[in-house]
Amino acid sequence: MTYPDPVFVGGTGGSGAPSVGRLVGGHSRYAEVPVPARFHAVPGGLPGFLDGAVSAGELVRRVRTAWLRWTDETGRQLGLESFVDEETLDAALEQFERESGEDPLRAARGLVRALFDPVAERARKPSWVETTPACALTAPALMRMFPEMRLIHCVRDGRDVAADVGRQVEGFDFDRALAWWVNRVRQIDRQISRLPDGRAFMLRIEDLVRDPEATWRRLLDFLVLDEEPAMRERLEEELEVVRAGTGIWRDGLSGDEAERITTLYEERLAQLAEVGVWWAAQLGDGDFSDPLSAPQGNGSVPFELSDAYEGAVTLPYTLDEVEGAKHMLVTFAGLTLEAAGPPVEMRKRVGSLRAHRMFIGADRHIYFGPDQTLAGARTAIALIMREAKRLGVAEQNIITFGISAASLAALYIGLKVRAGRIFAGAPPIRAAGWVLKLERAAAPSAEAARVRRELLERTGVGGDPEAALFYDRVVWRAAQRATHEADLHLFASPDDLVVRDAEWFQDVLRDHPTLTCHLEIQDYGAHSWAKLPFFAYMQRTLLPELGSYS
């Protein structure tokens, strides 16, 4: 089994990274680097060196001065000298300078290893955990140095962070500290969105108090660890620390001042949501039952905060804006067993229709999983609603479309965003039955057989009646709950087995008060031949209303 090596814990300053680092350091795999080392994570350290903004000589100078010895807000003497002896430091820096010109990445990695690995060796542990808050801010650089690393991104109520910062930093009143927190949250969210799948886990520090066992279990699962007695002991200790720091922003405030701060804070959270930091809205005083979610910006790479719904997923997407367009076409990735990028190959399928075009990639659970949590679908819904609002596209002018497996996302997500038009080509609407049919069918190749086996295992439809019922009815339930007016266009062939699903769906929606379901039957033959005639039908249907930009 492959374990994360190493583990970094970060966030904005004051977000609880040291407490989480101590928890991880209680395991027999990870030794806790005793103080935040800084040099490897702050922008002016190794990340700046790797980007060419900091020279090797300047970095060595900073290590020997700013990061060798410093004092925290309590007056404690901290820095590298607290755990690295002079001989080891001198040798490591000399090696770094020798290698920096020839291979900067190897030199950077070697410097970190030379200073941190002895911590693990002294503790007789195979790896280490480090808790400089800036680890979250420069996560992509850490990933370059350590491809097997994992990041725990700690988030905390911004009012408590601002209260801490305001008390510790001279000249920072609460309002200024809160503004600093907002800016840092935006910077961190932008950087973490660049990480590949499964490399970061967002831990809301208050969850350790509200639901410690579930939060603890998710953290252990992310790190591929079994609980050990020492970790449990540390958990009880750190819970007291977290409890003591929760709600401190209220200390000494009048009712009026507390109300002013809460109003200001809610405004700042709304601003963060507007720029795409969706999980920030859940750091307020509302319902904490929903998972954290952080959809990323246009054109960024796939990133999954957690493989479980509790951590949510972030989806890659590309948006082509068309001047003067009043509609937005949205499509989705098709059948995949891994996270997939935006399906930009669909550009040629929509021709010159005058509409913005949004291409949304998929998480490895294809929008509807894991465990029927709809994690990817929820993120896609948030992305579409955000971009439609930004572009001034009305709900009824959103048009979702997809073919085969992607048609399920087009139907479900389209219904949830209240799209005015939905086009579903060769749609396997009763998905569980379709997966089971695939299992019984003669496999045309070993790869196709592997895909079928993997789908059965991930969805659970082969052995779990409740899972099968969920996948068979997920689109139907969304339609039954729809209250907006929309036209659903289904497309199938008499020789395609999905035609039965299309006919069934049209029949169950016949008396729906607001949805109109059209079924276009064309003799394109087998399922795999649906693509060209489906897109020709969609263009013919939409062209009179949307027009062409050519």
N, C-alpha and C positions, 0 to 999 in steps of 0.2 A: 504494500500500500504506500502511495506517495503522500507525504505530509507537507504542509506548508513550511517553507524554509527560506527566510525567517518570517516572523510576524511583526508588523508595525501597527501601532495604535496612534491615531491622531484625530484632529478636529480643530475647531477654533480654540484658542487658549481658554482654559476654564471649563472645558466640556467633559471632564472626567477621565481623560486618557490615563493618568497615573493609576487610578483605581482599577481600571480594566486591565492594565498591564500587570498589576499585582495578581489579579485573578489568573491570567494566563501563565504567569511565572510560578504559580503553585503546582503546575503540572510537571511531570518528570521529563517531558520533552523540551521544555523551554526555561531558560534562565533569564531572569529579568535584568536588563541593563539598568544599573541602579539609579541613574539620573538621566534626564533628557540630554542627549549628546549634541544635538543641534547641527553639527557641521555637515552631516550627511543629508539633511532634509530641508534646511532653510534655503530660500532662493539664492542667497549669497554664498552658499556652500557648494557641495558637489553638484547639485542640480544646475547651478549657474556655470560651474566648470564644464559640465557636459554640454551645455548650450553654447559655450564659447564666450560667455559674458564675464567669466572670472578666470584669470590665469592660474596656472599651477603654483607659481610663486606667491601670488596674492592669497590663494587658499591656504598654503602652508603658513603664511604669516598670521592669518586669522585663527587657524587652529592653535598656534602657539600663544595667541593673545586672548581674543574675545571668547574663544570656546574652551580654553584651557582652565580658566578659573572665572567664575562669575557668582553673583549673589542673588538669591531669589527674594521674594517679597517679605519673607520672614527673617531674612538676614543670614540664612544658611549659605555656607560656601559650597558651591557646586562646580561642575565642569569635568572635563576629561581627566584631570589629575586625581579625581576622587576614585577612579577605578583603573587607570592606565599609568604604569610606572614610566619614568623618564626614558629609560633605555628602550622600552618597547615603542614608545611614541617616536623617538628619534629614528629608530630603524624603519618604522612604518612610513614616516614622512620622506625619508631618503629613498625608499623603494618607490614611493608614489612619484616623486620628481623624476626618477630615472625612466619610469614607464609612461609618464604622462604625454610625452610627445609622440611616441610610437603607437600607443593604444590607450587612449583616454578612458574608455569604458573599463578595460581590465585594470587600469591604475586606480580608478575610483572604487571599483568593487574590492580590489585588494586592500585599499586603505581601510575600508569599513570592516572587512574580515580581520585584518591585523589587529584592530582595536576592540572589536566586539567578540570575536570567537573565543579569546581567552576567558571571558566571563562565563561562557557556557562550559568550557573545559574545566574551570575551577569548580563549577557546580556539578560536574560529571553529567552534563546534559547534552544532547546532540545539537540543539539550536538555541536561539535566544529571541526575546521579545523586547522591542524598544518603543519608547513613548513620547518622543518629541512631537508636540501638537502639529508642527508643519509637515509631518509625514502625510497628512491628508492633502495638504496644499501642493505637494510636489510628488504625488503618488506615481505619475508616469515615469519620472526619472528613477525612482526606486525600483519600478518594474523593469526598467532597462538594466539596472545593475543586478537585480535578483528576480529572474523570470518565474521562480516558484514561490515568490512571496505572497502573503495575504495581508490585507489592510482591514483593520477594524476602525470604522469611521464613527466616532462618538459625537452625538448631537445632544444638546441640552437646551432647556427653556432659555431663550435669549435674554430674558429679563434677569435671570440668575447669573448668566455670564456677564452681562453688563454691570450688575451690582458688584461682582467680584473684581472685574477690571477697573471699575471706577474707584474702588477702595485701594487698589494696589498700584495704580499708575497715576502719578501726580499730574494734575491738569485735566484729567478725564472725569467730567461729571457723568451722570447716568445717560443723558441724551447723546452725548458724544460717544460714550462707550457702546451704546446700542447701535449707533450709526456704523461704528467700526465693525461690530459683530455682523451686521447685515452685509457689509462689503466683503468680509472674509467668507461668509457663507456662500455668496455668489462665486467667489474665486475658487473655493474648494469644490463646489458642485460642478463647475466647468472642468476642473482637472480630473476629478474622479470619473466623469463620464467618458474619459478617454481610455479607461482601463478595459481589458478584455473580460470575457464572461467569468463570473464566479470569483473574482479576485478581491472584492471588497464586500464588507458586511456593515450595514448601517445599524448602529446600536443607540437607541434613544435611552439616555442614562436614567431617565425617570421610570422607564419600564422595569428596571431592576428593583424598584420599590413597588410599583403597581402590580406587576406579575412576575416575580423573581424566578419562579421555576420554569415557566415557559420561555422567558428571555434567556435564562441560563442554558436551557436545552438547545435553543437555536444557535447560541454562540458556540457550544461544544460541537454541534453538527457542522457548522461552518469550518471549524478548525480540524475536523475529523478526529476528535478526541473523545475518550471515555472519561467520565468523572473519576477523580482520585480524592482520597480523604483530605489531602492538604489543600486542594482547590475548594472543597466544601467549607473548610475552616476559614479560608480567606474570603469566601463569598459572604459568610456571616459578618466578618469584620468590615468588609467594604460596604455592605448594605447600610451599616450604621453611618459611615462617612457620607454616602450618597443621600441618605435621609436627612442628615444634618445640613446638607447643602441645597436641599430642595425648598423652594419658596423663600429664599433669604432676601429676595428683592423687596419683600413687603416689610422687612424689619424697620421699625421706627417711622413708618410712613402714616400720614393721616389718610382718612378715607378718600378725600378729594384727590390727594396726590397719587394714591394707588389707582384710582379710576383714570386719572390723566395718563399715567404710565401704561395702563392696560390698553387704553384707546390708541396711544402712540404705537404700542407694540403690535396691535392688530393691524394697523395701517402698514407697518413695515412688513409684516408677514404677507399681507395682500400684495405688496410691491414685489416681494420675492416670488410669489406665485405667478404674477404677471410676466416675469422674465424666465419662467420655466422651472423654478425651484419648488416643485409641487409639494414635496414632503414638508417644507417649512410651515405650511398652513396648519399642519397637525402638531405644531409645537405650542399652540395656544391653549386656551382653557376649555376646549370642546371635548368631543367624544374621542377617546383614545383607542377605540376598538379597531379602527382602520389601520392598515399597514402603512408604513412609510413608502413613499414613491417619489422618484425624481426623474421624470422624463427629461431627456437631454436636448441640446440644441440641434438645429438643422445641420445635416451632413456629418454628424459625429459617428464614432465607431460604436459597435454594440457593447453594452455593459450590463451585467446582471449583478444587482446588489446582493442578492441571495438566491439560492436555488429553491427556496421556499417562498410561499406567497407572503409570509410575514415580512420579508425583506423587500418584496416587490421587484419588478424588473424595469429596466430602461431599454427602450427600443430605438434602433437607428432609423432615421428616415431622411428622405430627400424631398424638397419642395421646389417645384418649378413655378415661378410666378409669371403670369401672363397679363400684360398691361391691359387694363380695361375689362378684365374678366369679372363676372359676377357669380360664377359657379366654381366649385372645387371638386375635382375628380380625385377619389382616394382609392388606392388598391393595396393589396397585402401580399406577403410572401406565401408561397404554396407549401406543399408537404415537405417537411424537413425534420431531420433528427437532431440537428444542431442549430444554434442561433444563426440566422440568415440576415444578410444585408438588405437594403431597400431593393425591391424588384424593378430597377430602373429600365430593364429591358422592355417593360410595358409601355415605354414612351411611344415606340413605333406603332403600338396597337391602338392608341387613342387618336392617332393622326393629328390633324390641326384643329381639333375642337377648341373653341375659345373658352378655356377654363384653366384655372390653376390646377396643377397636378401634384398630388402627394403620394409618395411611395414609401410604405412603412414595412420595415423588416420584422423578423419574428424572433422571439426567444426560443429556447430549445424545446419548450412545451407547446409551441404553435398556438399561442394566445389563450388556450382554454385550460391548461394545467398550471402547475402540478396539482394533483389531487382535486381537480374540479374547482380550482380557486379563481380561474379567469384572470390571472395576474397580468398577462400580456394584453388581454383585451381591455382591461381597465386602463392600462397605461395608454393604449392606442386611442381610447375614447378621450382621455384628457388631452392628448396631443392634437387630435382633430379639432376639438372644441376650442383649444387655445389658438390654433392657427386660423381657424375660420373667423374667430373674433378679431384677430389682428388684421386680417385681410378684408374685413367687412362683409363676409359671405354669410347670408342668412341660412338658418338651419335647412329650410326647404330647398336651398340651392346646393346643398352638399349631396354628392352622388358617389356612393361606394360601389365598387365592382370587383369581381374576382371570378376565377374559373377553377373548377374542381375543388381541391381542399381549400384554396383561398376564398372560394365563394361562401364557405361557412363563416369566415371572419367578416366578409362583406355584408352578409345578412345580419349576423348578431350585432356587430359593432355599428353597422348602419342603422339598425333599429334603435340602438341605445343613444346615438347622437342625434336622433330624430331627422335622419336624412330624408330628403324628398323623393329621391330615386335610388333604387338598389338593383343592380344587375348581377345575376348569379348564373354563370354558365356551367352546365353539367354538375349541378349541386348535389352532393351526397348528404342531404339534409339530416337523415337519420344516421348519424355518423357511426354509432356503435354497430348497427347492422352492416354497414358498409365495411368496417374493419373486419368483422367476422366473415363476411363474404370473401374478402381478400385472403383470409387465412385458409379458407376451404378451396380457393381456386388454385389451379396448378401454377406454381411459380415459374415465370419465364426465365428467371436467373437466380443465382445464389444471393445476389445483392438484394433483389426484390423480396426474397424469402426472409432475409435478415431484417429488412425494413418492416415487414409485417409482424415478425416476432417482437421487434422493439416497440412497435405501436401497441400491440396487445399488452405488453408489460407496463408501459408507461400509463396507458389509459385505464388499465384494469378491467376492460370490458369483457375479457375472456373468462374471468372467474368471479367477478363482482357484479351482481344484478343491479345494485344501486348505481355503480359507475356506468353500466350500460344504459340505464334509464336516463341518467344525466346527459350523456352524449347524444342519445336519441332525441331528447326533448329540449335541449338548450336553446335552439333557434326557435322552436315552436313556442316555448315559454316567453321568450323575448317578444315575439309577435303578439301573443295574447295580452301582454301588458302594455303594448304600444297604444298611445292615445293621440298621436299626431297623424296627419294625413300623409300618405306616401304611396308611391307606385312601386311594386315589386315585380321585376321582370325575370322570369325563370326561362332557361334555354336548355333544351334537351333533344335527344334523337330517339326514335322508336327502338333502335338497336342498342341504346346505351342503358344499362341497368338502372342508372339513376333516374330515368324517366318516371319510374314508379314513385320515387320520393317527391319529384316535382308535382306529379298529379295529385298525390296525397296532400301536399302542402297547399296547393291551390284549392283543394276541396275543403280543408279545415278552415281556410281563411275566407270562404265564400260569403259568410255572413258577418265578417268583421266590420265594425262600424266606421273605421277610418282607413284601413289598409285595402288597397286594390291589388290583386295578384294576377299578373298576366303570364301565360305559359306559351312560349313560342316553340313549336315542334318543327325541327328541320332534319332531314335525312342525311346527317353527316357521317353516319356509320358508328364505329365503336368510340368509346370514351376518349381515347387519345387523339381523336381527330376533331375535337370540339372547338379548338382555339380559334382558328381563322373564321369560320362562320359565325361564332359567337361575337367576336369583335366587330365584324361587318354589320351584324344586326344591331349592336349597341351604337355604332356610329350613325347608322341610318336613323335610329330612333331619336338620338340626341341632336343631330345636326340642325334640324329646323328650329329648335329652341336656342341652342348655344351659338350657332354660327361657326365660322372658321376665321382664324387670325391670319391666314395666308392670303 
